[in-house]
Amino acid sequence: MSTPPNIEEPAHRFDVKADAPTHFAWLRTRLAAERTLMAWVRTSVSLIGFGFTIFQFFARLSTLDNVLSATHPELPRYVALALIGAGTIGLCVSLFEYQWLLRYLWGPDFLPVAGISRDRRNTPVFAVTILLILIGLAAFITVYLRVT
């Protein structure tokens, strides 16, 4: 067997031309990252909200008169915890991926075409995602501790 030749990594993987088409391609990629994070936020809010609603609905249903007791009274709580947990974990994973992509886009390879200040790396959707992670954690703890 032959050994692979010794290939040295160049300082940059590719050359980036600082022209208008490249800059606009960079902007489209940056906005695609925003849209992807917003799609995750929308999906995660639906999961968290639906999980909390399931828990509240069945908690209220069990207090009504003329309603038979549930065969598995803890099942709605477990389903609610799974949905709320999935939504919150989804937000955390998507935020991690978003930050990873932003670090890459603002890296040394693309800095010549970024064209705008590095101070504007985070947008309002970043803050909303952090807030929703906290809300998801609060909802999970509320359902877990059965505080209604």
ZIURTA-V630337 format. One record per backbone hydrogen bond with DSSP energy under -0.5 kcal/mol. NH is the residue of the N-H (numbers start at 0). CO is the residue of the C=O. E is the energy in kcal/mol with one decimal. If there is no record, write none. Layout:
BEGIN
[[NH,CO,E] [NH,CO,E]]
END
This chain:
BEGIN
[[6,4,-0.9] [7,5,-0.6] [16,14,-0.5] [18,16,-1.7] [22,18,-2.3] [23,19,-2.7] [24,20,-2.0] [25,21,-2.2] [26,22,-2.4] [27,23,-2.4] [28,24,-2.1] [29,25,-2.4] [30,26,-2.7] [31,27,-2.0] [32,28,-1.7] [33,29,-1.5] [34,30,-2.5] [35,31,-2.3] [36,32,-2.2] [37,33,-2.5] [38,34,-2.1] [39,35,-2.1] [40,36,-2.5] [41,37,-2.5] [42,38,-2.3] [43,39,-2.9] [44,40,-2.6] [45,41,-1.7] [46,42,-2.1] [47,43,-2.8] [48,44,-2.8] [49,45,-2.6] [50,46,-2.4] [51,47,-2.4] [52,48,-2.2] [53,49,-2.5] [54,50,-2.0] [55,51,-2.4] [56,52,-3.0] [57,53,-2.3] [58,54,-2.0] [59,55,-2.4] [60,56,-2.4] [61,57,-1.6] [62,59,-1.0] [63,59,-0.5] [63,60,-1.1] [66,63,-0.7] [74,71,-1.3] [77,73,-2.0] [78,74,-2.5] [79,75,-2.5] [80,76,-2.6] [81,77,-2.2] [82,78,-2.5] [83,79,-2.8] [84,80,-2.6] [85,81,-2.5] [86,82,-2.3] [87,83,-2.3] [88,84,-2.9] [89,85,-2.3] [90,86,-1.8] [91,87,-2.1] [92,88,-2.8] [93,89,-2.5] [94,90,-2.3] [95,91,-2.1] [96,92,-2.5] [97,93,-2.4] [98,94,-2.5] [99,95,-2.3] [100,96,-2.4] [101,97,-2.3] [102,98,-2.4] [103,99,-1.9] [104,100,-2.8] [105,101,-2.2] [106,103,-1.4] [109,106,-0.8] [110,106,-1.1] [112,109,-1.2] [113,109,-1.1] [114,110,-0.8] [119,116,-1.2] [120,117,-0.8] [125,122,-1.4] [126,122,-1.1] [127,123,-2.5] [128,124,-2.0] [129,125,-2.0] [130,126,-2.4] [131,127,-2.6] [132,128,-2.0] [133,129,-1.9] [134,130,-2.2] [135,131,-2.8] [136,132,-2.4] [137,133,-2.4] [138,134,-2.7] [139,135,-2.5] [140,136,-2.6] [141,137,-2.4] [142,138,-2.5] [143,139,-2.8] [144,140,-2.6] [145,141,-0.5] [145,142,-0.6] [146,141,-2.2] [147,145,-0.7]]
END
